[in-house]
Amino acid sequence: MSFVKRTFVSKVENVEEEEGIASQDLSVLDLPDLVLECILEKLPPDSLYQMSGVCHSLREKCVSDHLWERHMKQKWGRVIGPVAYREWKWHVASKRSFGSLRHGKQRSLIKFLSLRWPFSWMRMTVDAAYNNSAKKQSSYMPPDSFMTWYLALENGNFWFPAQVYNRENGHVGFMLSCYDAELCYDPHTDTFQARYPPHGRRAVAVEHGIQWERLRAPPVDTSPHDLHISECLHDLRPGDPIEIQWRRNKDFPYGWWYGIVGHLESCDGNENYCRCHKSDTMVLEFNQYTTDSRWRRTTICRKDHREEGNEADGFYGGVRKIKSEREISVWKNLWPSDVLD
């Protein structure tokens, strides 16, 4: 009987304790760190941004690069590359230098003005829903964090370098090519605006309404005005997809053009007897053009390739081998409906 009594009393005390805990006001900050971290990882960017304005403790967690880097990769990873990240770092550094100058510190303004890409400083809002908390939060947002960078991209307040397929709304002269540009996101239409650098005497070209599928991060860290050093020439065989730099004349920047490695005229294409990959001369084919077009085929020197061409046919630059099936599928999806002359 005494054992039963002790058991009954223990159960009553447990119930009272549980009721007492349930009656208390619990905060999300009372959750274990691991649980809170899992919750924050599930939040979309706009909710994570709003959560950062609740209190100091949540602010420190919500601005974490660990959380925002994941959102950057998910939405912007395909169009943002190392070149854009470098431009962002320069942008942040220039703002710091400018801020120091405004406070009377002796720093060189020339370094700030010498940046290659003119960027406007970002506003600290995501959309109209955040206007009330933006001023309060702008003072603590780390200027070089992934959160700040994400919001700058999302708001269209940061022009970043990337490449555009079939530039200028699919202009026939640029079919199956990819050119460098400055891009700015329009959150209202979920499209981009592009500014192409001037070509010779031609002014800056601007294009609006560019869809996501027409953009990519530069696959190589080579300026559009520099020759890409080809490291794949000795590995290329007929049928391999490639991209090659091409420019109309010496005043133009390079664009990347899609093609495949072809067979020499002396080869019948039989794989069992083909020795084209042994020759110093390599044929490149651009099958979007008719067979009698002067743009259909060209040859380059495999052994010591530099820029080759002339003022009439343009100049062919560096070559890169396309290894990714995703890259190949993008080019095929952009294939023109009609064969070009």
Secondary structure, 3 states (H helix, E strand, C coil): CHHHHHHHHHHHHHHHHHHHHHHCCCCHHHCCHHHHHHHHHHCCHHHHHHHCCCCHHHHHHHCCHHHHHHHHHHHHCCCCCHHHHHHHHHHHHHHHHHHHHHCCCCCCHHHHHCCCCCCCCCCCCCCHHHHHHHHHHHCCCCCCCHHHHHHHHHCCCCCEEEEEECHHHHCHHHCCEEEEEEEEEECCCCEEEEEECCCCCCCCEEEEEECHHHEECCCCCCCCCCCCCCCCHHHCCCCCEEEEEEECCCCCCCEEEEEEEECCCCCCCCCCCCCHHHCCEEEEECCCECCCCCCCEEEEECCCCCCEEECCCEEEEEEEECCCHHHHHHHHHCCCCCCEC
